[in-house]
Amino acid sequence: MSLNRQEKATVIQEMQLKISDAQSVVIAEYRGLDVASISSLRKIARDSGVYIRVLKNSLARRVIADTDFALLVDKLNGPLIYGVSSDPVSAAKVLADFAKNNDRLIIKAGALPNYLLDYTAVVALANMPSREELLAKLVATLQAPIAQFVRTLNEIPTKFVRGLSAVCDLKK
């Protein structure tokens, strides 16, 4: 189904808005995927905060022409699905994880602002921990010395009580 001029302008505006807030864009060829698979990909992406869109390549060229992702223009061949994310890792993680289970989804390329990624770089990016995982590790690292200090302070009265209990048992 083709779009008229007004619908195309609306789609371009929507994508430009998403791209302007994006930290990463990943493109993948979806040739041969059935509707159920694409629907499940969309659900996974929505849950992860990734915007997924199937878009004509001519419209995509217009969208990314004057952005930090203009390096992708040469990679826009074939039926492509676009993953756009405000987190640099999320789009790559969602599409790479989905591609592991569906051999029909082929990751073509990706981009960070002003940096083009090939397939191996997208997979490497997908294997990196997400922002939330990194924050959790940071909090655990910061909390570990404090927790150890509290356990050490707690051990002093515990040993004293155990010593008193042992003396009390000896006197009985």
N, C-alpha and C positions, 0 to 999 in steps of 0.2 A: 504494500500500500504506500503510495507516494504522498508526500506532504506538500501542502500548498506553501506559498511564500510566508504567510503569517505564522503557520505552524513551525516552519523551519527557523524563523527568527526567534520564536519562543524556545525551541529546543537549544538553539545556539546561546541564548541568554542564560538559560538554566545551567548549561554546561560551563559557560564562562564564569558563572557565580561559584560553581563547585570547584573549578580549576583554580580560581583566585585564592581560595582558602586551602588548597591542597599542598601537601608536602611530598606526595608521591603519586605517580600514575603508572599503572601496569596494563599492558595490552596483551590479549591472548586470542588465538584463533579458536572459534567454537564450532567449526564445521563438523557436522555429524552428531552434535549433542541434541538429545530430544528435549521437549518442553519441560518434562518433569525434572530433568537434571538441571536445566537452567533455572527453574523455579527454586530448587533446593540450594543452588549456588546463591541466588538472590537472597534467600532467607538467611543463610550463613553470613553473607556479607552485611546484611542489615543488622544482624545481631552483633557484628564486630565493628560497626560504624563505618563501613566501606560503602561508597556509592558505586553501584554497578549499572552500566548502561551499554546497550547495543546501539551503535550510531553509524550512520553512513560515513565512509572515510572522507568524502568531500566536505561534509559538515564538520567532522573532527579537525580537518586541516584548518578550517576557518576559526575554530574555537581556540586551538593551541598556537596559532600563527604568531601572535604577539605576546606570548607568555614565556615563563621560564622553562616550559616543557616543549618548546619549538623544535628541539632536537629529535623528537619522535616523528616528525613529518615524513621522513624517508622510510620509516618502518610501517606505515599505514597501507598495507596490502592485504586483500582478502577480507573475509567476514570476521570482524574483530569485536570483542567485548572489552570495555574499558572499565578498569577498577581505579577509583579515585579515593584518596584517603588523606585526612589531615594528620595522621600519624605516619611517619615514613615507613614503618614496617607492616602495618595492617593489610594494605592492599596486596602486597607481595605474599604475605603469609596466607591470606584467604585463597588467592588464586593458586599458589603452589600446593597447598594442602589439598585443594579440590582436584588439581591436575594429577596428584599421586593416585587417586582412586578412579579417575576418568581419563583414559588415554586419549580421548577425542579433544580434550582441552589442551591446547599447546601454547605455552607462554612464548610470546615473540620478543618482547622487550619491555623495558620500564624506564622510568626517569624520576630522578630527584631534581629539584630546581637547578637548572643549568648543568646537569650531569646525566648522560645517557647510560643505561644499564642493559647489558645483554642477558641472555637466558641464565648463564651461570651466576652473574651478579644478582639477578632477581632471586634466584634460589638461595644464594648466600644471605641476602637481605632477609628472606623469609625465615631463615634459621636463627636469626638474631632474636634475642628476647624483646618482647614488646615494652612499651614505656611503663606499663603497670608492673610487669615483672621486674624491671630494673629498679623501680621505686621500692618495691617490696624487698629486694635484695639490699638496697641502700639502708632502709629502715632496720632490717635485721642486723646488718653490719654495725650500724650506730648503736643499736640496742644491746648487742652482745656484751660489751665491756661493763655496762651498767648492770645487766642481769648477773654477770659473774661476780661483780662487787657485792651485790645484794646477797647472793648465795654465800659468799665468803663471810659477810657480816653475820648472817644467820647461823653459820656453822659454829661460831664461838660460843653463843649461849647453849646450843645443842650439845656440844662436847662437854660443857660444864654440867649440864643436867645429866648427861650419861655418866659422867664421873661421879656425881653425887649419888646417882642410883646404884652404881657399882659399890661405892663405899657403904651405902645403906644395906645392900645385899650381903656384904662381908660381915657386917656387925650383927646381922640377924642370925 
